[in-house]
């Protein structure tokens, strides 16, 4: 059986913890898109970790972690991340990398940095990890698949020189930087070949056989619905599809094999990077929520940037769940809200004097003002509670109000950062 775990919003929903927990009962965990540009924070018996490119199931001996063909593969980052885990006492994880995955090249990072610098105040808020240049090259058909590392060296070298002939025109005349040496890039690829060799396989065949054998497969998405290049807050989005449907393509399996889509929704809103964010809050109100949020505060797992904060946005979250095809929801970081007297929930957007419950395209989103409903807070610590009925009444009311707004059953409620600080519940929602 194949299950996908994805985010409903801007990313940073707490998918890492939920993936880590679900991986316990999975055989294979697959990263199917994105690269080292975002991270998942994991807290378990080994300690606290920020994963960037490895799937969040790498902490279990019984699992195989797979880098799918849809991933922007930074080979150096992957090897460094594996080494870092092992040095911290984590058993050597079983890793497979698709031979069709494309390689994030050193010059992709440079182009990302150069372009953000050129754009100045009109930049996209990139993590400068090379993701947009990588996917640009992939679809312009001038990228490098892993399998090309193992073909004729002369052919590989010729391609590097051809690609960099074009790239250096931009480097010198648009960005006014020193040209990139193609020989250095070629030698780097030869190093990558030896680094990645132990992990390479035909992942689509591996997963086909695993499905036939009845293995439990978990597809792990990066970021969330609102960062999808088609359905997100374009152009302030990422460069690969963040939707569960793409999981089939990015892993190399038929779409009909995905039977369950667990969509992670945060009990309040947060975002890293630029873009529209209707329920955003500022000043002391935001600072207090940021300091209390997550484990050690709301800061990007990859960038360390302070996250932008906001109240729960039912309009964006319902849309995010719909675009993911959510079959169930995991609601995270609920414990953070125990200090508040009351809890605003954005239930609509006012645009040009009219209120809508539907999430619009970016030009309309820019004009949207939040319409709030306020619920009373529960004013108590809920960490340590393991049964849903033991939660304070106002806390349960908050969960059930959100569930009705989402129109998807909330089956898991996270009330702490630890792996097993989770409450499983039976939803009364009729679907």
C-alpha positions as CSV (number, residue, x, y, z in Angstrom):
1,X,0.0,0.0,0.0
2,X,1.2,3.5,-0.8
3,X,0.5,6.4,1.4
4,X,1.5,10.1,0.8
5,X,2.3,12.6,3.5
6,X,2.2,16.2,2.4
7,X,1.6,19.8,3.6
8,X,-1.6,21.8,3.3
9,X,0.0,25.3,3.5
10,X,3.3,27.1,3.1
11,X,5.4,24.3,4.4
12,X,6.7,24.2,8.0
13,X,3.6,22.3,9.1
14,X,5.4,19.7,11.1
15,X,5.5,16.9,8.4
16,X,8.9,15.7,9.6
17,X,7.5,14.5,13.0
18,X,4.4,12.9,11.4
19,X,6.6,11.2,8.7
20,X,9.0,9.9,11.3
21,X,6.1,8.5,13.3
22,X,4.4,6.9,10.2
23,X,7.7,5.5,9.1
24,X,7.7,3.3,12.1
25,X,5.1,1.1,10.4
26,X,6.4,1.6,6.9
27,X,8.9,-0.4,4.8
28,X,10.0,2.2,2.3
29,X,10.0,6.0,2.5
30,X,10.4,8.0,-0.7
31,X,11.3,11.7,-1.2
32,X,9.6,12.6,-4.5
33,X,10.4,16.3,-5.2
34,X,12.4,19.3,-4.0
35,X,15.9,19.3,-2.8
36,X,18.0,20.7,0.1
37,X,16.1,24.0,0.1
38,X,13.8,23.1,3.0
39,X,14.1,20.8,6.0
40,X,12.2,18.6,8.4
41,X,13.0,18.8,12.1
42,X,12.9,15.4,13.9
43,X,13.2,14.7,17.6
44,X,13.7,11.1,18.6
45,X,15.7,8.9,20.9
46,X,18.9,9.8,19.0
47,X,18.5,13.5,19.5
48,X,17.2,16.5,17.5
49,X,17.9,16.5,13.7
50,X,17.2,18.9,10.8
51,X,17.0,16.7,7.6
52,X,17.2,18.5,4.3
53,X,17.3,15.9,1.5
54,X,17.1,12.6,3.3
55,X,13.6,11.1,3.9
56,X,12.4,11.4,7.5
57,X,12.4,7.6,7.9
58,X,16.2,7.2,8.1
59,X,16.2,6.5,11.8
60,X,14.7,3.0,11.6
61,X,16.7,-0.1,10.9
62,X,13.8,-1.8,9.1
63,X,13.2,0.9,6.5
64,X,14.7,1.7,3.1
65,X,14.9,5.5,2.3
66,X,14.6,6.4,-1.4
67,X,15.5,9.5,-3.3
68,X,13.1,9.5,-6.2
69,X,13.6,10.8,-9.7
70,X,11.7,14.0,-9.0
71,X,14.3,15.2,-6.4
72,X,16.9,17.9,-7.0
73,X,19.8,15.7,-6.0
74,X,22.6,17.6,-4.3
75,X,25.1,14.7,-4.0
76,X,27.5,16.4,-1.7
77,X,24.7,17.3,0.7
78,X,23.3,13.8,0.6
79,X,26.6,12.2,1.5
80,X,27.3,14.8,4.2
81,X,23.9,14.3,5.7
82,X,24.3,10.5,5.9
83,X,27.8,10.9,7.5
84,X,26.4,13.4,10.0
85,X,23.7,11.0,11.2
86,X,26.1,8.2,11.6
87,X,28.5,10.4,13.6
88,X,25.6,11.2,15.9
89,X,25.0,7.5,16.7
90,X,22.3,6.8,14.1
91,X,22.8,3.3,12.5
92,X,23.9,3.5,8.8
93,X,20.6,4.0,6.9
94,X,19.7,2.0,3.9
95,X,19.5,4.5,1.0
96,X,18.6,4.1,-2.6
97,X,18.9,6.8,-5.3
98,X,17.0,6.8,-8.6
99,X,19.2,6.5,-11.6
100,X,16.9,9.0,-13.2
101,X,17.2,11.6,-10.5
102,X,18.9,14.8,-11.8
103,X,22.0,16.3,-10.2
104,X,22.0,19.7,-8.7
105,X,25.2,21.2,-10.1
106,X,27.5,23.6,-8.3
107,X,26.6,26.3,-10.8
108,X,22.9,26.0,-9.9
109,X,23.7,27.4,-6.5
110,X,25.8,30.2,-8.0
111,X,23.0,31.2,-10.4
112,X,20.5,31.2,-7.6
113,X,22.7,33.6,-5.6
114,X,23.5,35.8,-8.6
115,X,19.8,36.1,-9.6
116,X,18.6,37.0,-6.1
117,X,21.4,39.6,-5.9
118,X,20.4,41.0,-9.3
119,X,16.7,41.3,-8.3
120,X,17.5,43.0,-5.0
121,X,14.3,44.1,-3.3
122,X,12.2,42.3,-5.9
123,X,13.7,38.9,-5.2
124,X,11.7,35.7,-4.6
125,X,13.0,35.1,-1.1
126,X,14.9,32.0,-2.4
127,X,16.9,29.8,0.0
128,X,19.7,30.1,-2.6
129,X,20.1,26.4,-2.8
130,X,20.0,26.3,-6.6
131,X,16.5,24.8,-6.9
132,X,15.0,27.2,-9.5
133,X,18.0,27.0,-11.8
134,X,18.1,23.2,-11.4
135,X,14.5,22.7,-12.4
136,X,14.9,25.3,-15.2
137,X,17.7,23.2,-16.7
138,X,15.8,20.0,-16.2
139,X,12.9,21.2,-18.3
140,X,15.2,23.0,-20.8
141,X,16.8,19.5,-21.2
142,X,20.3,20.6,-20.3
143,X,20.4,18.8,-16.9
144,X,22.4,15.8,-15.9
145,X,20.7,12.5,-14.8
146,X,22.6,10.3,-12.4
147,X,22.8,7.5,-15.0
148,X,24.9,9.8,-17.2
149,X,27.7,9.7,-14.7
150,X,28.2,6.0,-15.5
151,X,28.3,6.4,-19.3
152,X,31.2,7.3,-21.6
153,X,33.4,10.0,-19.9
154,X,34.1,11.7,-23.2
155,X,30.4,12.1,-23.9
156,X,29.8,13.5,-20.4
157,X,32.7,15.9,-20.8
158,X,31.5,17.2,-24.1
159,X,28.0,17.9,-22.6
160,X,29.5,19.8,-19.7
161,X,31.5,22.0,-22.0
162,X,28.5,22.6,-24.3
163,X,26.2,23.6,-21.3
164,X,28.8,25.9,-19.8
165,X,29.4,27.7,-23.1
166,X,25.8,29.0,-22.8
167,X,25.9,29.5,-19.0
168,X,29.1,31.6,-19.1
169,X,27.4,34.1,-21.5
170,X,25.0,34.8,-18.6
171,X,27.6,34.7,-15.9
172,X,29.8,37.3,-17.6
173,X,27.4,39.6,-19.4
174,X,24.2,39.5,-17.1
175,X,25.8,38.9,-13.7
176,X,29.3,40.3,-14.4
177,X,31.0,37.5,-12.6
178,X,34.1,35.4,-13.5
179,X,33.3,32.5,-15.9
180,X,32.8,29.0,-14.6
181,X,35.6,26.5,-15.5
182,X,34.0,23.5,-17.3
183,X,37.0,21.3,-16.5
184,X,36.4,21.9,-12.7
185,X,32.7,21.0,-13.2
186,X,33.6,17.8,-15.1
187,X,36.1,16.7,-12.4
188,X,33.4,17.4,-9.8
189,X,31.0,15.1,-11.6
190,X,33.6,12.3,-11.6
191,X,33.8,12.8,-7.8
192,X,30.1,12.7,-7.6
193,X,30.1,9.4,-9.5
194,X,32.1,7.6,-6.8
195,X,30.1,9.2,-4.0
196,X,26.7,8.2,-5.3
197,X,27.7,4.8,-6.8
198,X,26.8,2.7,-3.8
199,X,23.2,4.0,-3.7
200,X,22.1,4.0,-7.4
201,X,19.4,1.7,-8.7
202,X,16.3,1.7,-10.9
203,X,13.9,2.9,-8.3
204,X,10.8,2.4,-10.4
205,X,11.6,-1.3,-10.7
206,X,12.4,-1.5,-7.0
207,X,9.0,0.1,-6.1
208,X,7.1,-2.0,-8.6
209,X,8.4,-5.1,-7.0
210,X,7.8,-3.7,-3.5
211,X,4.2,-3.0,-4.3
212,X,3.7,-6.5,-5.7
213,X,5.1,-7.9,-2.4
214,X,2.6,-5.8,-0.4
215,X,5.2,-3.5,1.2
216,X,4.1,-0.4,2.9
217,X,5.4,2.7,1.1
218,X,5.3,6.2,2.3
219,X,5.8,9.2,-0.1
220,X,7.2,12.2,1.7
221,X,6.5,15.7,0.2
222,X,8.4,18.9,0.9
223,X,6.8,22.2,1.6
224,X,3.0,22.5,1.1
225,X,0.1,23.2,-1.3
226,X,0.6,27.0,-1.3
227,X,4.2,26.6,-2.6
228,X,3.1,24.6,-5.6
229,X,4.1,26.3,-8.9
230,X,0.6,25.7,-10.4
231,X,-1.7,26.0,-7.4
232,X,0.3,28.0,-4.9
233,X,0.9,31.8,-4.4
234,X,2.7,32.1,-7.7
235,X,5.3,33.4,-8.3
236,X,6.4,33.1,-4.7
237,X,6.5,29.4,-4.9
238,X,9.0,26.5,-5.2
239,X,10.0,25.0,-8.5
240,X,8.6,21.5,-8.2
241,X,5.1,20.3,-7.6
242,X,4.3,19.9,-3.8
243,X,1.1,17.9,-4.4
244,X,0.5,14.3,-3.6
245,X,-0.5,13.6,-7.2
246,X,3.1,14.4,-8.3
247,X,4.3,11.8,-5.8
248,X,3.5,9.1,-8.3
249,X,5.6,10.8,-11.0
250,X,8.4,11.8,-8.7
251,X,8.7,8.3,-7.3
252,X,8.0,6.3,-10.5
253,X,4.8,4.5,-9.7
254,X,1.3,4.5,-11.2
255,X,-1.0,7.3,-9.8
256,X,-3.7,4.8,-8.8
257,X,-1.3,3.1,-6.3
258,X,-1.6,6.1,-3.8
259,X,-4.5,5.0,-1.5
260,X,-4.2,7.4,1.3
261,X,-3.1,11.1,1.5
262,X,-2.3,12.3,5.0
263,X,-2.2,16.1,4.8
264,X,-0.5,17.9,7.6
265,X,-2.1,21.1,8.9
266,X,-0.7,23.4,11.5
267,X,-2.9,24.6,14.4
268,X,-1.8,28.2,13.5
269,X,-0.1,29.6,10.4
270,X,3.6,30.1,9.6
271,X,5.7,30.6,6.5
272,X,9.3,31.2,5.5
273,X,10.0,33.4,2.5
274,X,8.0,36.0,0.6
275,X,4.5,35.8,-0.7
276,X,0.8,36.4,0.2
277,X,-0.2,35.5,3.7
278,X,-3.6,36.8,4.5
279,X,-3.8,35.9,8.2
280,X,-0.3,37.1,9.0
281,X,0.2,38.8,12.4
282,X,3.0,41.2,13.4
283,X,4.8,42.8,16.4
284,X,4.7,41.4,19.9
285,X,1.8,39.1,19.1
286,X,3.8,37.4,16.3
287,X,7.0,37.4,18.4
288,X,5.3,35.6,21.3
289,X,3.8,32.9,19.0
290,X,7.2,32.5,17.2
291,X,9.1,32.1,20.4
292,X,6.7,29.5,21.8
293,X,6.2,27.7,18.5
294,X,7.6,24.4,17.4
295,X,10.5,23.1,19.5
296,X,12.8,26.0,20.3
297,X,10.8,28.5,18.2
298,X,9.6,29.0,14.7
299,X,12.8,29.3,12.6
300,X,13.4,27.6,9.2
301,X,15.1,24.2,9.5
302,X,17.3,24.9,6.5
303,X,17.8,28.7,6.5
304,X,17.3,29.5,10.2
305,X,15.2,32.4,9.1
306,X,12.5,33.6,11.5
307,X,9.1,32.3,10.2
308,X,6.3,34.7,9.5
309,X,3.4,34.0,11.9
310,X,-0.4,34.1,11.6
311,X,-3.6,32.8,12.9
312,X,-5.2,29.6,11.6
313,X,-6.4,30.2,8.0
314,X,-9.3,27.9,7.2
315,X,-9.6,29.3,3.7
316,X,-6.0,28.4,2.7
317,X,-6.0,25.1,4.7
318,X,-9.3,23.8,3.1
319,X,-7.9,24.7,-0.3
320,X,-4.6,23.1,0.5
321,X,-6.3,19.9,1.6
322,X,-8.5,19.8,-1.5
323,X,-5.5,20.3,-3.9
324,X,-3.7,17.5,-2.1
325,X,-6.7,15.1,-2.3
326,X,-6.5,14.7,1.5
327,X,-8.1,11.6,2.9
328,X,-7.2,12.5,6.5
329,X,-5.5,15.3,8.4
330,X,-2.8,15.4,11.0
331,X,-3.1,18.6,13.1
332,X,0.2,19.7,14.6
333,X,1.7,22.0,17.3
334,X,-1.7,22.4,19.0
335,X,0.1,22.5,22.4
336,X,1.7,25.8,21.5
337,X,-1.6,27.7,21.7
338,X,-2.3,26.9,25.4
339,X,-1.2,30.4,26.5
340,X,-3.9,32.3,24.6
341,X,-7.1,33.7,26.0
342,X,-8.8,33.5,22.7
343,X,-8.1,32.0,19.3
344,X,-8.9,33.9,16.0
345,X,-9.6,31.7,13.0
346,X,-9.7,33.2,9.5
347,X,-12.9,31.8,8.0
348,X,-13.2,34.0,4.9
349,X,-11.4,36.6,2.8
350,X,-13.0,40.0,2.1
351,X,-12.1,41.1,-1.5
352,X,-13.5,44.3,-2.9
353,X,-16.2,44.3,-0.3
354,X,-17.3,40.7,-0.8
355,X,-16.5,37.7,1.4
356,X,-15.4,34.4,-0.1
357,X,-14.5,31.1,1.4
358,X,-12.5,30.1,-1.7
359,X,-8.8,30.6,-2.1
360,X,-8.2,32.9,-5.1
361,X,-5.3,33.4,-7.5
362,X,-2.5,35.8,-6.4
363,X,-3.8,39.1,-7.9
364,X,-7.0,38.7,-5.8
365,X,-5.1,37.3,-2.9
366,X,-3.1,40.6,-2.7
367,X,-6.4,42.4,-2.0
368,X,-7.8,39.9,0.5
369,X,-8.5,40.9,4.1
370,X,-9.0,38.2,6.8
371,X,-12.5,37.6,8.2
372,X,-12.2,36.1,11.7
373,X,-14.2,34.0,14.0
374,X,-12.9,33.9,17.6
375,X,-13.0,30.9,19.9
376,X,-12.1,30.8,23.6
377,X,-8.7,29.4,24.5
378,X,-8.1,26.5,27.0
379,X,-5.4,28.2,29.0
380,X,-3.6,25.1,30.1
381,X,-0.8,22.7,29.2
382,X,-1.9,19.8,27.0
383,X,1.4,18.0,26.5
384,X,1.3,14.5,28.0
385,X,-2.4,13.9,27.3
386,X,-2.9,10.7,25.2
387,X,-6.7,10.4,24.9
388,X,-8.8,12.8,22.9
389,X,-11.5,13.0,25.5
390,X,-9.0,14.1,28.1
391,X,-8.3,17.3,26.2
392,X,-9.9,20.5,27.6
393,X,-13.4,21.2,26.1
394,X,-12.3,24.4,24.5
395,X,-9.4,22.6,22.9
396,X,-11.7,19.9,21.5
397,X,-14.0,22.7,20.3
398,X,-11.1,24.3,18.4
399,X,-10.2,21.0,16.7
400,X,-13.7,20.2,15.8
401,X,-14.3,23.7,14.4
402,X,-11.2,23.4,12.2
403,X,-12.3,19.9,11.1
404,X,-15.7,21.2,9.9
405,X,-13.9,24.0,8.0
406,X,-11.4,21.6,6.4
407,X,-14.2,19.1,5.4
408,X,-11.6,16.3,6.0
409,X,-11.4,14.1,9.1
410,X,-8.7,15.0,11.6
411,X,-7.4,11.6,12.6
412,X,-4.2,12.7,14.4
413,X,-3.5,15.6,16.8
414,X,0.1,16.4,17.7
415,X,0.5,17.9,21.2
416,X,4.3,17.9,21.6
417,X,7.5,17.7,19.5
418,X,8.3,14.1,20.5
419,X,7.8,11.2,18.1
420,X,4.9,9.7,20.1
421,X,3.3,12.8,21.5
422,X,0.3,12.3,19.3
423,X,-3.4,11.7,19.9
424,X,-5.3,9.4,17.5
425,X,-9.0,10.1,17.2
426,X,-12.1,8.8,15.5
427,X,-13.6,11.6,13.4
428,X,-17.4,12.2,13.5
429,X,-17.2,14.0,10.2
430,X,-19.3,12.4,7.5
431,X,-17.6,12.4,4.1
